[in-house]
Amino acid sequence: MKRSGNRLSLFNRLFLGYMLLLSILVLPCAVSVYSLSQLERYATKVAKQDIYLSKTIEYLKRILPTIEAEGRRLVTLHKQDSYWLLLSVMKDFKEKTLEIRKSTSYDLIPTIEALDIQLDRLSKVARLAKANPALNKAPEITPVEAGREQIIKLISSRIAAGISRMEAMMQDQRNRRSATISTLSSNAIKLTVIVLAGAISFALMAPWFLYKYIKVPIDSLIRGTEIIGQGHFDQKIPVQSRDELGELAEAFNMMSVRLKELDKLKSDFIGMASHELTTPLASMIEAAKLLSESEIGTLNERQKKLVTILNQSMERFHRLIDELLSLSRLKARLEVIEKKPVDSVKLLSGIIQTLKPLAWEKKLEIELCPGSGLDPVVPVDEERFFRAMMNILHNAVKLSPGSAAIKILLDSTEETEKKWLRIGIVDAGPGIEPNEQKKIFDKFYQVQTLRKKDGAGLGLAIAREIIVAHGGKIWVESPPPDNLAVIPGKGAVFWSVLPCYS
């Protein structure tokens, strides 16, 4: 049935959930890659700059002795080649400081400017020395030359100090950049952790989304199907969504209503048919009895056999109608359950005595095994409880092989802080397949391997309705556990649990 109005289909919900999970997977990776790439670019830039500056400083430190030596040579020996070499080296020095100035922070600019000033002073001294060479050709150094030499030494020492100061400032700058890299790394980690935490939070919400919008409706459908499978057609499933699961729930509810109507029609038909058959059947039974009596005339042997067959067939028919009526009343809750304290051991002993002739024919031994600490008294409707246990035990006798045994186990258990009586009837029959164990208590159902046996398949259905009407449970386990089995790996055990409280 189509639902009107806007709705988000189950496919769309699953698709959105998939996209959300995909985003949760991709987002932390994308953030991590972006953060790491930013960090890598900055670290690479800093590393290249540091390498270049370190090489430049080392180069300046290497050419400084050349500047000092050529300057002193110029002012003392007045070598013209020293002048041109000095100018070339100072030009190279200035170019390197200019490159440093362009590629570094503003902190180094005052130091670089101070170096430029010293280089300018050195250039002036060099020009003076070249333009005014000393007239004294003696090997001794004149006072003017000595003064110029001292100026050269002073300028060289100041340049060396400037280089050292610049180197120290660059080291400080390098430390700050390392701290910046550490901060960026820490921020990248924090950002990744935050995004990952958010992703995990969303990921943890995904199971809740699946549970609420998919699993809960499906579980409701499963429970409803199981309940309807047990014959309770009043089960309704609340429609909580407008998707395909909501449509399925509506269809399920319509199906349960229809099944309830069909079950009622079937029960009414069976009840009516059984009731309508009872009256003519009673007349037929009376007529057969009259035929078997000699008052209306003597019958020959062939006629007597036919009358006997007629009586047996009508008895089976009457028994079937009685079972159908009883089952219909039990399912409709028309049977009044009158509970009173009953000794379960005595009741089961009575059933054993009733079935002894049938057991003797097959050389079967029926053993009653009450457990230690058993409280045998249980509030039940004695007549109906007798019938339920009789049906189960009669099946066990009928299906057990000759010269075998049947065990009836009784013990007391506690569940939900209440006391229960548990009865297990263990046989050595052919057993029941797992796919048939839930169907075995349905009316008219017979196990595949036993369909040639006599019976209409109503005995266990009646037993279940009686046990359920008492507030109990009944189920089958096949094969039984080895510690309970009559023959290991064979047979079945029918468990019945009844409350020991009213």
C-alpha positions as CSV (number, residue, x, y, z in Angstrom):
1,M,0.0,0.0,0.0
2,K,1.4,3.4,-1.0
3,R,1.7,6.1,1.6
4,S,0.9,9.7,0.6
5,G,2.9,12.7,1.5
6,N,6.6,13.4,1.5
7,R,8.7,10.6,3.0
8,L,12.4,9.6,3.1
9,S,12.6,6.2,1.7
10,L,14.6,3.4,3.3
11,F,17.1,3.5,0.4
12,N,17.6,7.2,0.9
13,R,18.2,6.8,4.6
14,L,20.7,4.1,4.0
15,F,22.4,6.2,1.3
16,L,22.6,9.2,3.6
17,G,23.9,7.0,6.4
18,Y,26.5,5.6,4.0
19,M,27.5,9.2,2.9
20,L,27.8,10.2,6.5
21,L,30.0,7.3,7.3
22,L,32.1,8.1,4.2
23,S,32.4,11.7,5.3
24,I,33.4,10.6,8.8
25,L,36.1,8.4,7.2
26,V,37.4,11.1,4.8
27,L,37.2,14.3,6.9
28,P,39.9,13.4,9.5
29,C,42.2,12.2,6.7
30,A,41.6,15.4,4.7
31,V,42.3,17.6,7.7
32,S,45.4,15.7,8.6
33,V,46.7,15.9,5.0
34,Y,46.0,19.6,4.9
35,S,47.7,20.3,8.2
36,L,50.7,18.2,7.4
37,S,51.1,19.9,4.0
38,Q,51.0,23.3,5.6
39,L,53.5,22.3,8.1
40,E,55.7,20.7,5.5
41,R,55.7,23.8,3.3
42,Y,56.6,26.0,6.2
43,A,59.3,23.7,7.5
44,T,60.8,23.3,4.0
45,K,60.8,27.1,3.6
46,V,62.5,27.6,7.0
47,A,65.0,24.9,6.3
48,K,66.0,26.2,2.9
49,Q,66.3,29.8,4.4
50,D,68.4,28.6,7.3
51,I,70.7,26.6,5.0
52,Y,71.2,29.6,2.7
53,L,71.8,32.1,5.6
54,S,74.2,29.7,7.3
55,K,76.2,29.3,4.1
56,T,76.2,33.1,3.6
57,I,77.4,33.8,7.1
58,E,80.1,31.2,6.7
59,Y,81.1,32.8,3.4
60,L,81.3,36.3,5.1
61,K,83.4,34.9,7.9
62,R,85.7,33.4,5.3
63,I,86.2,36.5,3.3
64,L,86.6,38.9,6.3
65,P,90.3,37.9,6.8
66,T,90.8,38.7,3.1
67,I,89.3,42.1,3.6
68,E,91.5,42.8,6.6
69,A,94.7,41.5,5.0
70,E,94.2,43.3,1.7
71,G,93.3,46.5,3.5
72,R,96.4,46.4,5.7
73,R,98.5,45.5,2.6
74,L,97.1,48.5,0.8
75,V,97.7,51.1,3.5
76,T,101.2,49.8,4.5
77,L,102.6,48.5,1.2
78,H,100.5,50.6,-1.2
79,K,99.9,47.7,-3.5
80,Q,97.5,48.7,-6.3
81,D,96.3,45.2,-6.9
82,S,95.3,45.1,-3.2
83,Y,93.0,48.1,-3.8
84,W,91.1,46.4,-6.6
85,L,91.0,43.1,-4.8
86,L,89.7,44.9,-1.7
87,L,87.0,46.6,-3.7
88,S,85.9,43.4,-5.3
89,V,85.7,41.5,-2.0
90,M,83.8,44.4,-0.3
91,K,81.4,44.5,-3.2
92,D,80.8,40.8,-2.8
93,F,80.4,41.2,0.9
94,K,77.7,44.0,0.4
95,E,75.8,41.8,-2.1
96,K,75.7,39.0,0.4
97,T,74.4,41.3,3.1
98,L,71.8,42.7,0.8
99,E,70.6,39.2,0.0
100,I,70.5,38.5,3.8
101,R,68.5,41.7,4.2
102,K,65.9,40.6,1.6
103,S,65.5,37.1,2.9
104,T,65.4,37.6,6.6
105,S,63.3,39.5,9.2
106,Y,63.5,43.1,10.2
107,D,65.5,42.3,13.3
108,L,68.7,42.0,11.3
109,I,68.4,45.3,9.4
110,P,70.1,47.5,12.0
111,T,73.0,45.1,12.2
112,I,73.3,44.9,8.3
113,E,73.2,48.7,8.1
114,A,76.0,48.9,10.7
115,L,78.0,46.5,8.6
116,D,77.4,48.7,5.5
117,I,78.6,51.8,7.5
118,Q,81.8,50.0,8.4
119,L,82.3,48.9,4.8
120,D,81.8,52.5,3.7
121,R,84.5,53.7,6.2
122,L,86.8,50.9,4.9
123,S,86.2,52.1,1.3
124,K,87.1,55.7,2.2
125,V,90.3,54.6,3.9
126,A,91.2,52.5,0.9
127,R,90.6,55.5,-1.4
128,L,92.7,57.7,0.8
129,A,95.5,55.2,0.8
130,K,95.4,54.9,-2.9
131,A,95.1,58.6,-3.5
132,N,97.8,59.7,-1.0
133,P,100.4,57.0,-0.7
134,A,103.2,57.7,1.8
135,L,106.3,59.5,0.4
136,N,108.7,57.6,2.7
137,K,110.1,54.6,0.8
138,A,111.8,53.3,3.9
139,P,110.9,49.8,5.2
140,E,109.5,51.3,8.4
141,I,105.8,52.1,8.7
142,T,105.1,55.7,9.0
143,P,102.7,57.1,11.6
144,V,100.1,57.8,8.9
145,E,100.4,54.2,7.7
146,A,100.2,52.9,11.2
147,G,97.1,55.0,11.9
148,R,95.4,53.7,8.7
149,E,96.3,50.2,9.7
150,Q,94.7,50.6,13.1
151,I,91.6,51.9,11.4
152,I,91.6,48.8,9.2
153,K,91.9,46.5,12.2
154,L,89.2,48.4,14.1
155,I,86.8,48.2,11.1
156,S,87.6,44.5,10.6
157,S,86.9,43.8,14.3
158,R,83.6,45.7,14.1
159,I,82.6,43.8,11.0
160,A,83.5,40.6,12.7
161,A,81.4,41.6,15.7
162,G,78.6,42.5,13.4
163,I,78.8,39.1,11.7
164,S,78.8,37.4,15.1
165,R,75.8,39.5,16.3
166,M,74.0,38.7,13.0
167,E,74.8,35.0,13.5
168,A,73.5,35.1,17.1
169,M,70.3,36.9,15.9
170,M,69.9,34.3,13.2
171,Q,70.2,31.5,15.7
172,D,67.6,33.3,17.8
173,Q,65.4,33.6,14.8
174,R,66.0,29.9,14.0
175,N,64.9,29.0,17.6
176,R,61.7,31.1,17.1
177,R,61.0,29.3,13.9
178,S,61.5,26.0,15.5
179,A,59.0,27.0,18.2
180,T,56.6,28.1,15.4
181,I,57.0,24.7,13.8
182,S,56.3,23.0,17.1
183,T,53.3,25.2,17.6
184,L,52.0,24.5,14.1
185,S,52.6,20.8,14.7
186,S,50.7,20.9,18.0
187,N,47.9,22.8,16.4
188,A,47.7,20.3,13.5
189,I,47.5,17.5,16.1
190,K,44.9,19.3,18.1
191,L,42.8,20.0,15.0
192,T,43.1,16.4,13.8
193,V,42.1,15.2,17.3
194,I,39.1,17.5,17.4
195,V,38.0,16.5,13.9
196,L,38.6,12.8,14.8
197,A,36.6,13.2,18.0
198,G,33.8,14.8,16.1
199,A,33.9,12.0,13.5
200,I,33.9,9.3,16.2
201,S,30.9,11.0,17.9
202,F,29.0,10.9,14.6
203,A,30.2,7.3,14.0
204,L,28.8,6.4,17.4
205,M,25.5,7.9,16.4
206,A,25.3,5.7,13.3
207,P,24.4,2.5,15.2
208,W,21.7,4.5,17.1
209,F,20.4,5.7,13.7
210,L,20.4,2.1,12.3
211,Y,18.9,0.8,15.6
212,K,16.0,3.3,15.7
213,Y,15.0,3.6,12.1
214,I,15.9,0.1,10.8
215,K,16.4,-2.5,13.6
216,V,13.5,-1.5,15.8
217,P,10.9,-1.7,13.1
218,I,12.4,-5.0,11.8
219,D,12.5,-6.4,15.4
220,S,8.8,-5.4,15.8
221,L,8.0,-7.2,12.6
222,I,9.9,-10.3,13.7
223,R,8.2,-10.4,17.1
224,G,4.8,-9.8,15.4
225,T,5.5,-12.6,13.0
226,E,6.5,-15.0,15.8
227,I,3.4,-14.1,17.8
228,I,1.1,-14.6,14.8
229,G,2.9,-17.8,14.1
230,Q,1.8,-19.0,17.5
231,G,-1.8,-18.3,16.6
232,H,-2.3,-15.0,18.3
233,F,-3.8,-12.9,15.6
234,D,-4.5,-9.8,17.7
235,Q,-0.9,-8.6,17.4
236,K,-0.5,-5.2,15.9
237,I,2.7,-3.4,14.9
238,P,2.8,0.4,15.5
239,V,3.5,2.3,12.3
240,Q,6.3,4.8,13.2
241,S,7.8,5.7,9.9
242,R,6.7,6.6,6.4
243,D,9.2,4.5,4.5
244,E,9.0,0.9,3.1
245,L,9.2,-0.5,6.7
246,G,6.1,1.6,7.6
247,E,4.3,0.2,4.5
248,L,5.4,-3.3,5.5
249,A,4.0,-2.8,9.0
250,E,0.7,-1.6,7.6
251,A,0.5,-4.6,5.3
252,F,1.4,-6.8,8.3
253,N,-1.4,-5.4,10.4
254,M,-3.9,-5.9,7.5
255,M,-2.7,-9.4,7.2
256,S,-3.1,-10.1,10.9
257,V,-6.7,-8.8,10.8
258,R,-7.4,-11.0,7.8
259,L,-5.8,-14.0,9.4
260,K,-7.9,-13.4,12.6
261,E,-11.0,-13.4,10.5
262,L,-10.0,-16.5,8.7
263,D,-9.1,-18.3,11.9
264,K,-12.5,-17.3,13.4
265,L,-14.3,-18.6,10.3
266,K,-12.3,-21.8,10.5
267,S,-13.0,-22.2,14.3
268,D,-16.7,-21.4,13.8
269,F,-16.9,-23.9,11.0
270,I,-15.2,-26.6,12.9
271,G,-17.2,-25.9,16.0
272,M,-20.5,-25.9,14.0
273,A,-19.6,-28.9,12.0
274,S,-18.6,-30.8,15.1
275,H,-21.7,-29.8,16.9
276,E,-23.9,-30.7,14.0
277,L,-22.2,-34.1,13.7
278,T,-22.6,-35.0,17.4
279,T,-26.3,-35.6,17.3
280,P,-26.5,-37.9,14.3
281,L,-23.4,-39.7,15.5
282,A,-25.0,-40.4,18.9
283,S,-27.9,-41.9,17.1
284,M,-25.6,-44.0,15.0
285,I,-23.7,-45.3,18.0
286,E,-27.0,-46.3,19.7
287,A,-28.2,-48.0,16.6
288,A,-24.9,-49.9,16.4
289,K,-25.2,-51.0,20.0
290,L,-28.7,-52.3,19.3
291,L,-27.5,-54.2,16.4
292,S,-24.8,-55.9,18.5
293,E,-27.4,-56.9,21.1
294,S,-29.4,-60.2,20.5
295,E,-32.7,-58.6,21.4
296,I,-33.4,-57.5,17.8
297,G,-32.2,-60.7,16.3
298,T,-29.2,-62.9,16.0
299,L,-26.3,-61.8,13.8
300,N,-24.0,-64.2,12.0
301,E,-20.2,-63.9,12.4
302,R,-19.7,-61.7,9.4
303,Q,-22.4,-59.3,10.5
304,K,-20.9,-59.2,14.0
305,K,-17.5,-58.3,12.6
306,L,-19.1,-55.5,10.5
307,V,-20.9,-54.2,13.6
308,T,-17.6,-54.3,15.6
309,I,-15.8,-52.3,12.8
310,L,-18.7,-49.9,12.7
311,N,-18.5,-49.3,16.5
312,Q,-14.8,-48.8,16.4
313,S,-15.0,-46.3,13.5
314,M,-17.7,-44.4,15.2
315,E,-15.8,-44.3,18.5
316,R,-12.8,-42.8,16.7
317,F,-15.0,-40.3,14.9
318,H,-16.7,-39.4,18.2
319,R,-13.2,-39.0,19.8
320,L,-12.1,-36.7,16.9
321,I,-15.2,-34.5,17.2
322,D,-14.7,-34.3,21.0
323,E,-11.1,-33.2,20.5
324,L,-12.1,-30.6,17.9
325,L,-14.8,-29.2,20.2
326,S,-12.4,-29.2,23.2
327,L,-9.6,-27.5,21.2
328,S,-12.0,-24.8,19.8
329,R,-13.3,-24.0,23.3
330,L,-9.7,-23.8,24.7
331,K,-8.5,-21.5,21.9
332,A,-11.6,-19.3,22.4
333,R,-10.9,-19.3,26.2
334,L,-14.4,-20.7,26.7
335,E,-13.1,-23.5,29.0
336,V,-13.2,-22.5,32.6
337,I,-10.0,-23.4,34.3
338,E,-10.8,-24.3,37.9
339,K,-7.5,-24.5,39.8
340,K,-6.9,-26.4,43.0
341,P,-3.8,-27.9,44.6
342,V,-3.0,-31.2,43.0
343,D,-0.2,-33.6,43.8
344,S,1.6,-33.9,40.4
345,V,3.4,-37.2,41.4
346,K,0.1,-38.9,42.2
347,L,-1.6,-37.6,39.0
348,L,1.3,-38.8,36.8
349,S,1.3,-42.1,38.6
350,G,-2.4,-42.4,37.7
351,I,-1.7,-41.7,34.1
352,I,1.0,-44.4,34.2
353,Q,-1.4,-46.9,35.5
354,T,-3.9,-46.0,32.8
355,L,-1.3,-46.6,30.1
356,K,0.2,-49.7,31.6
357,P,-1.8,-52.2,29.4
358,L,-0.6,-50.4,26.2
359,A,3.0,-50.2,27.6
360,W,2.9,-54.0,28.5
361,E,2.0,-54.8,24.9
362,K,5.3,-53.1,23.7
363,K,7.3,-54.3,26.8
364,L,7.9,-50.6,27.7
365,E,9.0,-49.4,31.2
366,I,7.6,-46.1,32.3
367,E,9.8,-44.6,35.1
368,L,8.7,-41.7,37.2
369,C,11.8,-39.7,38.4
370,P,11.0,-36.9,40.9
371,G,13.9,-34.6,41.7
372,S,15.4,-33.9,45.1
373,G,13.7,-30.9,46.8
374,L,10.6,-31.3,44.6
375,D,7.4,-29.7,45.8
376,P,4.9,-31.9,43.9
377,V,1.8,-29.7,44.7
378,V,0.8,-27.4,41.9
379,P,-2.4,-25.4,41.4
380,V,-4.1,-26.8,38.2
381,D,-7.4,-27.9,36.8
382,E,-7.0,-31.6,37.6
383,E,-9.1,-33.0,34.8
384,R,-7.6,-30.8,32.0
385,F,-4.0,-31.2,33.4
386,F,-4.6,-35.0,33.4
387,R,-5.7,-34.8,29.8
388,A,-2.6,-32.7,28.7
389,M,-0.1,-35.1,30.4
390,M,-2.1,-38.1,29.1
391,N,-1.8,-36.8,25.5
392,I,1.9,-36.3,25.7
393,L,2.7,-39.6,27.5
394,H,0.3,-41.5,25.2
395,N,2.3,-40.2,22.2
396,A,5.6,-41.3,23.9
397,V,4.2,-44.8,24.4
398,K,2.9,-45.0,20.9
399,L,6.2,-43.8,19.3
400,S,8.7,-45.6,21.5
401,P,10.2,-48.8,20.1
402,G,9.5,-52.1,21.9
403,S,11.5,-53.0,25.0
404,A,12.6,-49.4,25.5
405,A,11.9,-47.1,28.4
406,I,10.1,-43.8,29.0
407,K,11.3,-41.4,31.8
408,I,9.1,-38.7,33.4
409,L,11.3,-36.1,35.1
410,L,9.9,-33.7,37.7
411,D,11.7,-30.9,39.5
412,S,11.2,-27.4,40.9
413,T,12.8,-24.4,39.3
414,E,12.8,-20.6,40.1
415,E,12.4,-18.0,37.4
416,T,11.8,-14.3,37.9
417,E,11.8,-14.9,41.6
418,K,8.8,-17.3,41.3
419,K,8.6,-21.1,41.7
420,W,7.7,-23.4,38.8
421,L,7.1,-27.1,38.4
422,R,9.0,-28.6,35.4
423,I,7.9,-31.9,33.8
424,G,10.0,-33.6,31.2
425,I,8.7,-36.7,29.3
426,V,11.6,-38.5,27.6
427,D,11.0,-41.1,24.9
428,A,13.2,-43.2,22.6
429,G,11.2,-42.6,19.5
430,P,12.4,-41.5,16.0
431,G,12.8,-37.9,17.2
432,I,11.7,-34.6,15.6
433,E,13.6,-32.6,13.0
434,P,14.6,-29.0,14.1
435,N,12.4,-27.4,11.4
436,E,9.3,-29.3,12.7
437,Q,9.8,-28.7,16.4
438,K,7.8,-25.4,16.4
439,K,5.1,-26.9,14.2
440,I,4.6,-30.0,16.3
441,F,2.0,-28.2,18.6
442,D,-0.1,-26.9,15.7
443,K,-3.5,-28.5,15.2
444,F,-3.6,-31.3,12.6
445,Y,0.2,-31.2,12.2
446,Q,2.0,-34.5,12.1
447,V,5.7,-35.2,11.9
448,Q,6.7,-36.2,8.4
449,T,8.1,-39.6,9.5
450,L,4.9,-40.4,11.5
451,R,2.2,-39.5,9.1
452,K,1.2,-43.1,8.5
453,K,0.5,-43.5,12.2
454,D,-3.0,-43.2,13.6
455,G,-4.2,-39.9,14.9
456,A,-5.4,-36.5,13.7
457,G,-2.6,-34.4,15.1
458,L,-4.7,-32.8,17.8
459,G,-3.3,-34.3,21.0
460,L,-0.3,-32.0,21.4
461,A,-2.3,-29.0,20.2
462,I,-4.8,-29.6,23.1
463,A,-1.9,-30.2,25.5
464,R,-0.3,-26.8,24.6
465,E,-3.6,-24.9,24.9
466,I,-4.2,-26.5,28.4
467,I,-0.6,-25.7,29.6
468,V,-0.8,-22.1,28.2
469,A,-4.3,-21.6,29.8
470,H,-2.6,-22.4,33.2
471,G,0.1,-19.7,32.6
472,G,2.8,-22.2,31.6
473,K,5.0,-23.1,28.7
474,I,5.6,-26.2,26.6
475,W,8.3,-27.1,24.1
476,V,10.2,-30.0,22.7
477,E,13.9,-30.8,22.6
478,S,15.1,-33.5,20.1
479,P,17.4,-35.3,20.6
480,P,17.4,-34.9,24.4
481,P,20.7,-34.1,26.3
482,D,22.9,-37.2,26.7
483,N,22.4,-37.2,30.5
484,L,18.6,-37.4,30.0
485,A,18.3,-39.5,26.9
486,V,17.0,-43.1,27.1
487,I,19.1,-43.9,24.0
488,P,21.8,-41.3,23.3
489,G,21.2,-39.4,20.2
490,K,17.6,-40.6,19.8
491,G,14.1,-39.7,20.9
492,A,12.8,-36.4,22.3
493,V,11.9,-34.8,25.5
494,F,8.7,-32.8,25.9
495,W,9.1,-30.1,28.6
496,S,6.2,-28.5,30.4
497,V,6.6,-25.7,32.9
498,L,3.7,-24.7,35.2
499,P,3.6,-21.9,37.9
500,C,3.5,-23.1,41.5
501,Y,1.5,-20.0,42.5
502,S,-2.1,-19.1,41.8
